[in-house]
Amino acid sequence: MKIKPGLLISVLVFLLFGSVGITAATEIAIETAVETAVETEIETAIETETETAIETETETETKASTEAVTEISSYDRAQEVEAAPGVETQVTTSERVTVHYCPAIYGDKIVWYNSTTDADVCMYDLSNSTMSNVSANEFDGYDPTVYEDRIVWIDSRNGYPEIYMYNLSTLTERRVTNFRSYKIGPDIYEDIIVWVDMRNGKYDIYMYDLSTSGETRITTSGLMQYPAIYDDRIVWTDSRNGQGNNDIYMYNISTARETQLTKDESDQLGPVIYDDKIVWTDMRNGNADIYMYNLSTCKESQITTNEYNQANPAIYGDKIVWVDYRRKHSGAYPDSDIYMYDLSTSKEMSVVTEGSSQSDPDIYGNRIVWVDNRDGYWQHYNIYMFTLETSEETGSIEPVEGLKKLKNYLNSLCLQPSTATVLNAKLDSAIAYLGKGEEEKSLTELENFIECVYSMQEKGRLEDKKVECIVSETHRSIDLMKTPDRI
């Protein structure tokens, strides 16, 4: 799912100043200030190192050897985790003073924004290796995200931020909002777009339905940030319980019900959601860790336990990726890496640990994208991608296994015979098409299956909670079938 832009900086701001909103301009100003501080620190470090070298020329070889061993041991501690198998690719190859920010990926499409001059929303199509500008105009476009053939971003061409959408299939642009207010953090799932809006003087979550052109205000307390959406669930960071006590809340569009998911008296920030799993950055242990909440089991779990900071997670399927500071955790601007945790194997792996900063990861299927500063130049950030090695056999069988498990679950519900017959018939048809390699027909059957489930719900034949589980598991199989290495 979509990663929340600027979360790493926001975490620092939360720690230093409390729960306050920051504008995109403020984020850039903070980044510039940090980068300037880094340059100063590097210059000072070089001068200090030179002076120290002169002063210690007469020190014994034993001391030099001891220092070398200490340095190697420190490096080895960062390398204890196994490296993820796969291939790395550089997506953008811009020269110096080029800043590509906030990548998001869906299928073969990678989107980001280039803030070097007038910010443009850009897209790279992995299927044909072509790059294009989505919002090429003289005004700023930023915070892009993508779902299927739709790209959504914030655009200030009218003098204030508005939500825009571009449809890659119809090659048409659509203005979603028309209100003079500050807006941040859009996300999209199917026909629903969500974002944070300050039209009432505070931060609230709004929703827009592309199919009906209807806009809905989801929250009213004015203390929300970083919304994310999957299926009919919207999650966000909420500070209604006080400064330093940000919690994760969820809104169910189908039931119009709001739920508080975390209650720890510390900050839980930047949630993202996939299927029935919600992950976020958590400060309860005195440092940033990654936590997860499973909606099916109603259980919370700690994903990372390293003593240094892990933040800014993204999730797809059983894979969680995040920004990790264990390698170089000190200094004005410590280096960060990208790590991954596989829920199916309970295994943590490093994705990239270059001697520079990597940030803003996102994941779809077996592809992970991020922002990379490995060239070392000030304000020179490119987009990179890592393609995880996958078993072809496993990749082809997972959706079938998921559908068979779903069928077993259906048959355990003691449904009315007519209801069970109809639902099983549609699942059997989807499984049969998938077994023949006719994935498009299988996808169509699964969409029909979901419609049938909702119909049974309206007739009172299926309970709301069971419907949520069935639909969620069906979408999981659909997403597995749509992964790039399958189509």
LINHU-V831355 format. One record per backbone hydrogen bond with DSSP energy under -0.5 kcal/mol. NH is the residue of the N-H (numbers start at 1). CO is the residue of the C=O. If there is no record, write none. Layout:
# LINHU-V831355
nh=NH co=CO
nh=NH co=CO
This chain:
# LINHU-V831355
nh=5 co=3
nh=7 co=4
nh=10 co=6
nh=11 co=7
nh=12 co=8
nh=13 co=9
nh=14 co=10
nh=15 co=11
nh=16 co=12
nh=17 co=13
nh=18 co=13
nh=18 co=14
nh=20 co=18
nh=27 co=23
nh=28 co=24
nh=29 co=25
nh=30 co=26
nh=31 co=27
nh=32 co=28
nh=33 co=29
nh=34 co=30
nh=35 co=31
nh=36 co=32
nh=37 co=33
nh=38 co=34
nh=39 co=35
nh=40 co=36
nh=41 co=37
nh=42 co=38
nh=43 co=39
nh=44 co=40
nh=45 co=41
nh=46 co=42
nh=47 co=43
nh=48 co=44
nh=49 co=45
nh=50 co=46
nh=51 co=47
nh=52 co=48
nh=53 co=49
nh=54 co=50
nh=55 co=51
nh=56 co=52
nh=57 co=54
nh=59 co=56
nh=64 co=60
nh=65 co=61
nh=66 co=62
nh=67 co=63
nh=68 co=64
nh=69 co=65
nh=70 co=66
nh=71 co=67
nh=72 co=68
nh=73 co=69
nh=74 co=70
nh=75 co=71
nh=76 co=72
nh=77 co=73
nh=78 co=74
nh=78 co=75
nh=79 co=75
nh=79 co=76
nh=80 co=77
nh=84 co=350
nh=87 co=387
nh=89 co=385
nh=91 co=89
nh=91 co=383
nh=92 co=383
nh=97 co=378
nh=98 co=379
nh=100 co=98
nh=100 co=381
nh=101 co=99
nh=101 co=113
nh=104 co=111
nh=106 co=109
nh=109 co=106
nh=110 co=108
nh=110 co=124
nh=111 co=104
nh=112 co=122
nh=113 co=101
nh=114 co=120
nh=115 co=99
nh=115 co=113
nh=119 co=117
nh=120 co=114
nh=122 co=112
nh=122 co=120
nh=123 co=132
nh=124 co=110
nh=125 co=130
nh=126 co=108
nh=126 co=124
nh=128 co=125
nh=129 co=125
nh=130 co=125
nh=132 co=123
nh=134 co=121
nh=135 co=121
nh=137 co=135
nh=141 co=119
nh=142 co=154
nh=145 co=152
nh=147 co=150
nh=150 co=147
nh=151 co=166
nh=152 co=145
nh=153 co=164
nh=154 co=142
nh=155 co=162
nh=156 co=140
nh=158 co=160
nh=159 co=156
nh=162 co=155
nh=164 co=153
nh=165 co=174
nh=166 co=151
nh=167 co=172
nh=168 co=149
nh=168 co=166
nh=171 co=167
nh=172 co=167
nh=174 co=165
nh=176 co=163
nh=176 co=174
nh=177 co=163
nh=181 co=179
nh=184 co=196
nh=187 co=194
nh=189 co=192
nh=192 co=189
nh=193 co=191
nh=193 co=208
nh=194 co=187
nh=195 co=206
nh=196 co=184
nh=197 co=204
nh=198 co=182
nh=200 co=202
nh=201 co=198
nh=203 co=222
nh=204 co=197
nh=204 co=202
nh=206 co=195
nh=207 co=216
nh=208 co=193
nh=209 co=214
nh=210 co=191
nh=210 co=208
nh=212 co=209
nh=213 co=209
nh=214 co=209
nh=216 co=207
nh=218 co=205
nh=218 co=216
nh=219 co=205
nh=224 co=203
nh=225 co=237
nh=228 co=235
nh=230 co=233
nh=233 co=230
nh=234 co=251
nh=235 co=228
nh=236 co=249
nh=237 co=225
nh=238 co=247
nh=239 co=223
nh=242 co=239
nh=245 co=242
nh=247 co=238
nh=249 co=236
nh=249 co=247
nh=250 co=259
nh=251 co=234
nh=252 co=257
nh=253 co=232
nh=253 co=251
nh=256 co=252
nh=257 co=252
nh=259 co=250
nh=261 co=248
nh=261 co=259
nh=262 co=248
nh=266 co=264
nh=268 co=246
nh=269 co=281
nh=272 co=279
nh=274 co=277
nh=277 co=274
nh=278 co=293
nh=279 co=272
nh=280 co=291
nh=281 co=269
nh=282 co=289
nh=283 co=267
nh=285 co=287
nh=286 co=283
nh=289 co=282
nh=291 co=280
nh=291 co=289
nh=292 co=301
nh=293 co=278
nh=294 co=299
nh=295 co=276
nh=295 co=293
nh=298 co=294
nh=299 co=294
nh=301 co=292
nh=303 co=290
nh=303 co=301
nh=304 co=290
nh=310 co=288
nh=311 co=323
nh=314 co=321
nh=316 co=319
nh=319 co=316
nh=320 co=318
nh=320 co=341
nh=321 co=314
nh=322 co=339
nh=323 co=311
nh=324 co=337
nh=325 co=309
nh=328 co=335
nh=334 co=331
nh=337 co=324
nh=338 co=352
nh=339 co=322
nh=339 co=337
nh=340 co=349
nh=341 co=320
nh=342 co=347
nh=343 co=318
nh=343 co=341
nh=345 co=342
nh=346 co=342
nh=347 co=342
nh=349 co=340
nh=350 co=82
nh=351 co=338
nh=352 co=338
nh=356 co=354
nh=358 co=336
nh=359 co=371
nh=362 co=369
nh=364 co=367
nh=367 co=364
nh=368 co=386
nh=369 co=362
nh=370 co=384
nh=371 co=359
nh=372 co=382
nh=373 co=357
nh=376 co=373
nh=380 co=377
nh=381 co=98
nh=382 co=372
nh=384 co=370
nh=385 co=89
nh=386 co=368
nh=387 co=87
nh=388 co=366
nh=388 co=386
nh=389 co=85
nh=392 co=390
nh=395 co=391
nh=396 co=392
nh=397 co=393
nh=398 co=394
nh=401 co=397
nh=402 co=398
nh=403 co=399
nh=404 co=400
nh=405 co=401
nh=406 co=402
nh=407 co=403
nh=408 co=404
nh=409 co=405
nh=410 co=406
nh=411 co=407
nh=412 co=408
nh=412 co=409
nh=413 co=410
nh=420 co=416
nh=421 co=417
nh=422 co=418
nh=423 co=419
nh=424 co=420
nh=425 co=421
nh=426 co=422
nh=427 co=423
nh=428 co=424
nh=429 co=425
nh=430 co=426
nh=431 co=427
nh=432 co=428
nh=433 co=429
nh=434 co=430
nh=435 co=431
nh=436 co=432
nh=437 co=434
nh=438 co=433
nh=439 co=437
nh=442 co=438
nh=443 co=439
nh=444 co=440
nh=445 co=441
nh=446 co=442
nh=447 co=443
nh=448 co=444
nh=449 co=445
nh=450 co=446
nh=451 co=447
nh=452 co=448
nh=453 co=449
nh=454 co=450
nh=455 co=451
nh=456 co=452
nh=457 co=453
nh=458 co=454
nh=459 co=455
nh=460 co=457
nh=461 co=456
nh=462 co=456
nh=467 co=463
nh=468 co=464
nh=469 co=465
nh=470 co=466
nh=471 co=467
nh=472 co=468
nh=473 co=469
nh=474 co=470
nh=475 co=471
nh=476 co=472
nh=477 co=473
nh=478 co=474
nh=479 co=475
nh=480 co=476
nh=481 co=477
nh=482 co=478
nh=483 co=480
nh=486 co=483
nh=487 co=483
